Amino acid sequence: MALRLLCLIFCQLLGWLVLLARRSATKDAEQLVLRHEIAVLRRQVARPRLAWADRAVLAGLSRLLPRPVWRRLLVQPATLLRWHRDLVRRRWAYPHRRGRPSVTAELRQLVVRMAKANPSWGYRRVHGELCRLGYKIGASTVWSILQRAGVDPAPQRTAVWWRQFLRAQAKGVLAVDFFTADRVFLKRLYVLLVIEVATRRVHVLGWTAHPSGEWVVQQARNLFMALEDRVGQFRFLVRDRDAKFTAAFDAVFVAEAIKVLITPVRAPRANAYAERWVGTVRREVLDRMLILGYWQLRSVLAEYVDHTTATARTAPWGRHHRSGRPNHLPSYRLEASCDEIDSVG
């Protein structure tokens, strides 16, 4: 910035030398032209922006002019006085800290880490532990740090969420859901599936164009026939609030000592395992081909389920390991029509 000021002063000195060689008439004409240009600029620009070097040059040159001419200048005397007051204030201003001293980044990270590692600790417990370690920090400061970091209060962090519940009870949880497949002639088929949460084993129970409560109940009975002696290892069934899941459907699982858990309203994440598989089969299969009829859908789903089961068995240990017997698809072995209610069971 100082170099810029020196450059402006040098340019002004060169301008003076050039003016010495000009005639008076030429100078007067140039002044009239410059005055008119300034008048035009004042009509277009209400308040021009000047750098501090420009202000210094204008302030120095204005000292050479008589006072009556100052009124025509772009910079008024009041402006010069304000610039001087700003310079004095900046020259003699001292840093003034307000409020408490700032908390270091390391201490902020420690507060958040302690709260996340101990879900039952509130901000007062975290504050007490920090004081025992020798840190000087207020309880309200700990609360504000946790709030800005998005850490919930202790009662909410210690509550059991759906994800925690499903992970803890994965070996005994079944998830059931419907998804649709549209045929070429714009007729919709409804597919019922059940997934074992622990092993991600999928059972496609059946498909029909007119799902009813009786049809869904019969598919549940067929599922128990396919599971055979493994029925006892399941304790919970997660389903949504679809009207096709009737009280008779729930009674089939309650008879086998399986508790039915109904997800909240409009909460697809509560049944995330089934919803994720439905989304995967849509993106990888159904959205990439045209379905003509029942038997094509049956063949496609059977091949895809076999593929996902083989992939799960050969998956590396870095991912979720899914062990178990090969997937058996009981609905694929039914001899009766899919629109009819199977009388087995």
Secondary structure, DSSP 8 states (H G I E B T S, - for coil): -HHHHHHHHHHHHHHHHHHHTS-HHHHHHHHHHHHHHHHHHHHH-SS----HHHHHHHHHHHTTS-HHHHTTSSS-HHHHHHHHHHHHHHHS------SS----HHHHHHHHHHHHH-TT--HHHHHHHHHHTT----HHHHHHHHHHTT---HHHHSS--HHHHHHHTGGGEEEEEEEEEEBTTS-EEEEEEEEETTTTEEEEEEEESS--HHHHHHHHHHHHHHHGGGGGG--EEEE---TTS-HHHHHHHHTTT-EEEE--TT-GGGGHHHHHHHHHHHHHTGGGS-B-SHHHHHHHHHHHHHHHHHHHHT--TTS----SS----GGGG--S-TTS-----
